[in-house]
Amino acid sequence: MNSAHPLVQQARSLASQFGRRSAEIEANRKLPPDIASLMGAAGFYRLFILERHGGLEVPAPIAAHIFEALAEEDAACAWVAFIGATTALALGRMPDTAIKEVLGVPETLIAGVFAASGKAVKVEGGFRVNGRWKWGSGSPNAAWIGGGCTLFEGDAPLTNSAGVPRNHMLLFRASDVQLLDTWHSSGLRGTGSTDFTVHDVFVPDGRASGYLLKDVPDRPLFRFPQFGLLAHGVAAVTLGIARASIRELVRVAGDTKRSGTTVTLAHRPHAQIEVAQAEARLRSARAFFFETMEAAWSLAVEGVRPTLEMRRDLRLAVTHAVQASTQVVDTMYTLAGGSAVYESSPLQRQMRDVHVATQHIMVSTNTLETIGQLLLGVEANVATL
């Protein structure tokens, strides 16, 4: 079983340590250096790097189990792990010389933002880059930071064969990036998801993903939908948060009593029904999530790229998992009553964390609109499925 994979077991072991330091992680608004290094040494940042480049190249379902396991103890750690893993996919379309430059040590964290918020102007041997990006999760702990850029030659954007401006992820040394103190958030505080800028930074051609190497590697990781891998990381984190919230509610239910009553929460019929329904909601969403992922991964292993219908179902399962997880967390928080509002309660942090995760563009309600259009046979923009 995927959940018994050694990397998943290692994630559970490390997560138990991280969970005991959640207050510290939140207060820092970034991961402590030793925790970031432990995750790197465990290989969590190399999950989606090809074996021939020193990566682990693990199946997508195993990676999801890892992120879920980490999130059950600390969602910020899980979030940084999945950001590091998915950002490293950019190496798949870089020449070997650039990859060797970037992957200097095994625990190297590559963070970044795919959104094309930068401008890269072609110069001899590379690009001069300026830009500002939001949501730079993991950037304070990263050795390399990537930013999506529109490529220019002079004042004119470079275009593809269809005349569309070319957008590529370019990797910057962390020392060339200015981190801005913008991450004062309601939840996922420990992810260090700060804005960052670069000013007139030179990036060689080789560190522009997909510029020199246009074709993706013919490997399962790259046959699987790339946006799907990013979206699945978000969902795996929320599933872990939801599981942790049920566990916490069960832990306190035997002692929690409403004011004016001697009956504990565990003995109240309403609470019993709500917990049962939450358990069913979470397990159902999780089953749909892993069922679709494993089916798509099996096709990728066989050399087949998932069909549009499969991509549709993958994203539906992801968005549904996030929404179901959020409902579960909200229910557990509400059931716990006034005790959940204190900083000492994991439920208040879980509620804040899951609601920040819902704001990720990969799981927005726009996704459901696209899926609904496909199910109804209406024309839809499927570029990000």
C-alpha positions as CSV (number, residue, x, y, z in Angstrom):
1,M,0.0,0.0,0.0
2,N,1.2,3.6,-0.7
3,S,0.6,4.5,2.9
4,A,3.1,1.9,4.0
5,H,5.9,3.3,1.7
6,P,9.1,4.0,3.6
7,L,9.0,7.7,2.6
8,V,5.4,8.0,4.0
9,Q,6.5,6.3,7.2
10,Q,9.4,8.7,7.4
11,A,7.1,11.6,6.9
12,R,4.9,10.4,9.8
13,S,8.0,10.0,12.1
14,L,9.3,13.5,11.3
15,A,5.8,15.0,11.4
16,S,5.4,13.9,15.0
17,Q,8.5,16.1,15.8
18,F,7.3,19.0,13.8
19,G,3.9,19.0,15.4
20,R,5.4,19.6,18.8
21,R,6.9,22.8,17.4
22,S,3.9,24.2,15.6
23,A,3.7,27.3,17.9
24,E,7.3,28.1,17.1
25,I,6.8,27.6,13.4
26,E,3.8,29.9,13.4
27,A,5.6,32.6,15.4
28,N,8.6,32.5,13.0
29,R,6.3,32.9,10.0
30,K,8.7,30.5,8.2
31,L,10.2,27.1,8.9
32,P,13.0,26.9,11.4
33,P,16.2,26.1,9.5
34,D,16.7,22.7,11.2
35,I,13.2,21.6,10.2
36,A,13.7,22.7,6.6
37,S,16.9,20.8,6.5
38,L,15.4,17.6,8.0
39,M,12.7,17.6,5.2
40,G,15.4,18.1,2.6
41,A,17.6,15.3,4.0
42,A,14.5,13.1,3.9
43,G,14.1,13.7,0.2
44,F,10.8,15.6,0.3
45,Y,12.1,18.3,-2.0
46,R,13.4,15.8,-4.5
47,L,10.2,13.8,-4.9
48,F,9.6,15.1,-8.4
49,I,13.2,15.2,-9.6
50,L,14.2,12.5,-12.1
51,E,16.4,9.7,-10.7
52,R,19.1,10.4,-13.3
53,H,19.5,13.9,-11.8
54,G,19.7,12.5,-8.2
55,G,16.0,12.8,-7.4
56,L,13.6,10.2,-6.1
57,E,11.0,10.4,-8.9
58,V,8.3,9.0,-6.7
59,P,4.7,8.2,-8.0
60,A,2.3,11.0,-7.5
61,P,0.0,9.1,-5.1
62,I,3.0,8.4,-2.8
63,A,3.9,12.1,-2.7
64,A,0.3,12.9,-1.8
65,H,0.4,10.5,1.1
66,I,3.6,12.2,2.3
67,F,2.1,15.7,2.2
68,E,-1.0,14.4,3.9
69,A,1.0,12.8,6.7
70,L,3.0,15.9,7.3
71,A,-0.2,18.0,7.4
72,E,-1.7,15.9,10.1
73,E,0.9,17.3,12.4
74,D,1.8,20.7,10.9
75,A,0.3,22.1,7.7
76,A,3.0,24.6,7.1
77,C,5.6,21.9,6.9
78,A,3.4,20.0,4.5
79,W,2.8,23.1,2.4
80,V,6.5,23.9,2.0
81,A,7.3,20.3,1.1
82,F,4.8,20.2,-1.7
83,I,5.8,23.6,-3.0
84,G,9.5,22.4,-3.0
85,A,8.6,19.2,-4.8
86,T,6.4,20.8,-7.5
87,T,8.7,23.8,-8.1
88,A,11.5,21.3,-8.8
89,L,9.5,20.0,-11.8
90,A,11.0,23.0,-13.6
91,L,14.3,21.2,-13.7
92,G,12.8,18.6,-16.0
93,R,13.2,21.1,-18.9
94,M,16.6,22.4,-18.1
95,P,20.0,21.2,-19.5
96,D,22.1,19.0,-17.3
97,T,24.7,21.7,-16.7
98,A,22.0,24.0,-15.1
99,I,20.6,21.1,-13.0
100,K,24.0,20.3,-11.6
101,E,24.5,24.0,-10.7
102,V,21.2,24.1,-8.9
103,L,21.3,20.7,-7.1
104,G,24.5,21.3,-5.2
105,V,23.4,19.4,-2.0
106,P,20.6,16.8,-1.5
107,E,18.5,19.0,0.8
108,T,18.3,21.9,-1.6
109,L,15.0,23.6,-1.5
110,I,13.7,25.2,-4.7
111,A,10.7,27.5,-4.1
112,G,8.9,29.6,-6.6
113,V,5.8,31.0,-8.3
114,F,4.7,29.9,-11.7
115,A,2.6,32.9,-12.4
116,A,4.2,35.1,-15.0
117,S,4.7,38.2,-12.9
118,G,8.2,39.0,-14.2
119,K,9.7,40.4,-17.4
120,A,12.8,38.6,-18.8
121,V,14.5,40.5,-21.6
122,K,16.8,38.5,-23.9
123,V,20.5,39.4,-23.7
124,E,23.6,37.5,-24.8
125,G,23.7,34.2,-23.0
126,G,20.5,34.7,-21.0
127,F,18.0,37.2,-19.7
128,R,17.8,40.3,-17.6
129,V,14.9,39.9,-15.2
130,N,12.7,42.3,-13.2
131,G,9.6,41.4,-11.4
132,R,7.6,40.9,-8.2
133,W,5.8,37.8,-7.3
134,K,3.2,37.0,-4.5
135,W,2.7,33.8,-2.5
136,G,6.4,32.8,-2.5
137,S,5.9,29.8,-0.1
138,G,9.1,28.4,1.3
139,S,11.2,31.3,-0.1
140,P,12.9,32.2,3.2
141,N,14.3,28.6,3.4
142,A,15.1,28.2,-0.3
143,A,18.5,28.2,-1.9
144,W,16.9,28.8,-5.3
145,I,13.7,30.8,-6.1
146,G,11.9,30.6,-9.3
147,G,9.6,33.1,-10.9
148,G,7.3,32.9,-13.9
149,C,8.3,35.4,-16.6
150,T,7.1,36.7,-20.0
151,L,10.1,36.6,-22.4
152,F,11.0,39.7,-24.3
153,E,13.4,40.6,-27.1
154,G,13.8,44.4,-26.8
155,D,10.4,45.8,-26.3
156,A,8.5,43.0,-28.0
157,P,7.4,39.8,-26.3
158,L,8.7,36.5,-27.7
159,T,5.9,34.4,-29.0
160,N,5.2,30.8,-29.8
161,S,4.1,29.3,-33.1
162,A,0.5,30.4,-32.3
163,G,1.6,34.0,-31.6
164,V,1.1,33.7,-27.9
165,P,3.7,35.4,-25.6
166,R,6.1,32.8,-24.1
167,N,6.0,32.4,-20.4
168,H,8.7,30.4,-18.6
169,M,9.9,29.7,-15.1
170,L,13.4,31.2,-14.4
171,L,15.5,30.2,-11.4
172,F,17.3,32.8,-9.3
173,R,19.9,32.3,-6.6
174,A,18.4,33.2,-3.3
175,S,21.1,35.9,-2.9
176,D,19.7,37.7,-6.0
177,V,16.2,37.8,-4.6
178,Q,14.8,40.4,-2.2
179,L,12.2,38.9,0.2
180,L,9.5,41.4,1.3
181,D,7.9,41.2,4.8
182,T,4.4,40.7,3.5
183,W,3.4,37.4,5.0
184,H,1.2,38.5,7.9
185,S,-1.6,36.0,7.3
186,S,-4.5,34.4,9.1
187,G,-3.3,30.8,8.5
188,L,-0.4,28.8,7.1
189,R,1.8,31.3,8.8
190,G,4.8,29.1,9.0
191,T,5.0,28.7,5.2
192,G,6.9,32.0,4.7
193,S,4.7,32.8,1.7
194,T,6.1,36.3,1.3
195,D,6.2,38.5,-1.8
196,F,9.6,38.7,-3.5
197,T,11.3,40.8,-6.1
198,V,14.3,40.7,-8.4
199,H,15.9,43.8,-10.0
200,D,17.9,43.5,-13.2
201,V,19.1,40.0,-12.3
202,F,21.0,38.1,-15.0
203,V,19.7,34.5,-15.6
204,P,21.6,32.3,-18.1
205,D,19.6,30.5,-20.8
206,G,19.9,27.2,-19.1
207,R,18.0,28.3,-16.0
208,A,15.0,29.3,-18.0
209,S,12.9,26.2,-17.9
210,G,11.7,25.1,-21.3
211,Y,13.8,27.7,-23.2
212,L,16.7,25.5,-24.4
213,L,14.8,22.2,-23.9
214,K,11.3,22.5,-25.2
215,D,10.3,18.8,-24.8
216,V,9.4,17.4,-21.5
217,P,11.0,14.1,-20.4
218,D,9.2,11.0,-21.4
219,R,8.6,9.8,-17.9
220,P,5.5,9.2,-15.9
221,L,5.9,12.3,-13.8
222,F,5.8,14.4,-16.9
223,R,2.9,12.5,-18.5
224,F,0.8,13.2,-15.4
225,P,-0.8,16.7,-15.7
226,Q,1.6,19.2,-14.3
227,F,-1.1,21.5,-13.0
228,G,-2.6,18.4,-11.5
229,L,0.5,17.7,-9.4
230,L,0.3,21.2,-8.0
231,A,-3.4,21.0,-7.3
232,H,-3.0,17.6,-5.6
233,G,-0.5,19.0,-3.2
234,V,-3.1,21.5,-2.0
235,A,-5.7,18.9,-1.5
236,A,-3.4,16.5,0.3
237,V,-2.6,19.2,2.8
238,T,-6.2,19.9,3.5
239,L,-7.0,16.2,3.9
240,G,-4.3,16.0,6.5
241,I,-5.6,19.0,8.3
242,A,-9.2,17.6,8.3
243,R,-8.0,14.2,9.7
244,A,-6.1,16.1,12.5
245,S,-9.2,18.1,13.3
246,I,-11.3,15.0,13.9
247,R,-8.6,13.5,16.0
248,E,-8.4,16.6,18.1
249,L,-12.2,16.8,18.6
250,V,-12.3,13.2,19.6
251,R,-9.5,13.8,22.1
252,V,-11.3,16.6,23.9
253,A,-14.9,15.3,23.5
254,G,-14.8,13.2,26.7
255,D,-14.0,16.2,28.9
256,T,-15.8,19.0,27.1
257,K,-19.1,20.1,28.6
258,R,-21.4,22.9,27.6
259,S,-22.1,25.5,30.3
260,G,-25.0,24.5,32.5
261,T,-24.9,20.8,31.7
262,T,-23.1,17.7,33.1
263,V,-23.2,15.8,29.8
264,T,-19.9,15.7,27.9
265,L,-19.7,16.4,24.2
266,A,-19.0,12.8,23.4
267,H,-22.4,11.9,24.9
268,R,-24.4,14.5,23.1
269,P,-26.5,13.0,20.1
270,H,-25.9,16.1,18.0
271,A,-22.1,15.7,18.3
272,Q,-22.2,12.0,17.7
273,I,-24.1,12.6,14.4
274,E,-21.9,15.4,13.3
275,V,-18.7,13.4,13.9
276,A,-20.1,10.4,12.1
277,Q,-21.0,12.5,9.1
278,A,-17.7,14.3,9.1
279,E,-15.9,11.0,9.1
280,A,-17.9,9.8,6.2
281,R,-17.4,13.1,4.3
282,L,-13.6,12.9,4.8
283,R,-13.2,9.3,3.9
284,S,-15.4,9.7,0.8
285,A,-13.5,12.7,-0.5
286,R,-10.2,11.0,0.2
287,A,-11.3,7.9,-1.6
288,F,-12.3,9.9,-4.7
289,F,-9.1,11.8,-4.5
290,F,-6.7,8.8,-4.4
291,E,-8.9,6.7,-6.8
292,T,-8.6,9.3,-9.6
293,M,-4.9,10.0,-8.9
294,E,-4.0,6.3,-8.9
295,A,-5.9,5.7,-12.2
296,A,-4.2,8.6,-13.9
297,W,-0.8,7.5,-12.6
298,S,-1.3,4.0,-13.9
299,L,-1.9,5.4,-17.4
300,A,1.2,7.6,-17.1
301,V,3.3,4.5,-16.1
302,E,1.9,2.8,-19.2
303,G,3.1,5.6,-21.4
304,V,-0.4,7.2,-21.9
305,R,-1.2,10.8,-21.1
306,P,-4.5,11.2,-19.2
307,T,-7.5,12.0,-21.4
308,L,-9.4,15.2,-21.0
309,E,-12.0,13.2,-19.1
310,M,-9.4,11.9,-16.7
311,R,-7.9,15.4,-16.2
312,R,-11.4,16.7,-15.5
313,D,-12.0,14.0,-12.9
314,L,-8.6,14.6,-11.3
315,R,-9.4,18.3,-10.7
316,L,-12.9,17.6,-9.6
317,A,-11.6,15.2,-7.0
318,V,-9.0,17.7,-5.9
319,T,-11.5,20.6,-5.5
320,H,-14.0,18.4,-3.8
321,A,-11.4,17.1,-1.4
322,V,-10.5,20.7,-0.4
323,Q,-14.1,21.7,0.1
324,A,-15.0,18.5,2.0
325,S,-11.9,18.9,4.2
326,T,-12.9,22.5,5.0
327,Q,-16.4,21.5,6.0
328,V,-15.0,18.8,8.3
329,V,-12.6,21.3,10.0
330,D,-15.3,23.9,10.4
331,T,-17.6,21.3,12.0
332,M,-15.0,20.1,14.4
333,Y,-14.1,23.7,15.4
334,T,-17.8,24.6,16.0
335,L,-18.5,21.4,18.0
336,A,-15.6,22.1,20.3
337,G,-17.3,25.4,21.4
338,G,-15.4,28.1,23.2
339,S,-12.4,25.9,24.0
340,A,-11.4,26.0,20.3
341,V,-10.8,29.8,20.2
342,Y,-7.7,29.6,22.5
343,E,-4.2,29.5,21.0
344,S,-3.6,26.3,23.0
345,S,-6.2,24.5,20.8
346,P,-5.0,23.0,17.6
347,L,-8.5,23.4,16.2
348,Q,-8.2,27.2,15.9
349,R,-5.0,26.8,13.9
350,Q,-6.5,24.0,11.7
351,M,-9.5,26.2,11.0
352,R,-7.2,29.1,9.9
353,D,-4.9,26.9,7.9
354,V,-7.5,25.2,5.9
355,H,-9.2,28.4,5.0
356,V,-6.0,29.9,3.6
357,A,-5.4,26.7,1.6
358,T,-8.9,27.2,0.0
359,Q,-7.7,30.5,-1.6
360,H,-5.1,28.7,-3.8
361,I,-6.0,29.3,-7.5
362,M,-5.7,25.6,-8.3
363,V,-8.8,24.8,-6.2
364,S,-10.9,27.9,-6.8
365,T,-14.6,27.7,-7.7
366,N,-13.6,28.6,-11.3
367,T,-12.3,25.0,-11.4
368,L,-15.8,23.7,-10.8
369,E,-17.2,26.0,-13.5
370,T,-14.8,24.5,-16.0
371,I,-15.6,20.9,-14.8
372,G,-19.3,21.7,-15.0
373,Q,-19.0,23.0,-18.5
374,L,-17.2,19.8,-19.6
375,L,-19.9,17.6,-17.9
376,L,-22.6,19.5,-19.6
377,G,-20.9,19.5,-23.0
378,V,-20.4,23.2,-23.1
379,E,-17.2,24.8,-24.6
380,A,-14.6,25.3,-21.8
381,N,-11.1,26.6,-21.4
382,V,-9.1,23.5,-20.3
383,A,-5.6,25.0,-20.4
384,T,-5.0,24.6,-16.6
385,L,-6.6,21.2,-16.2
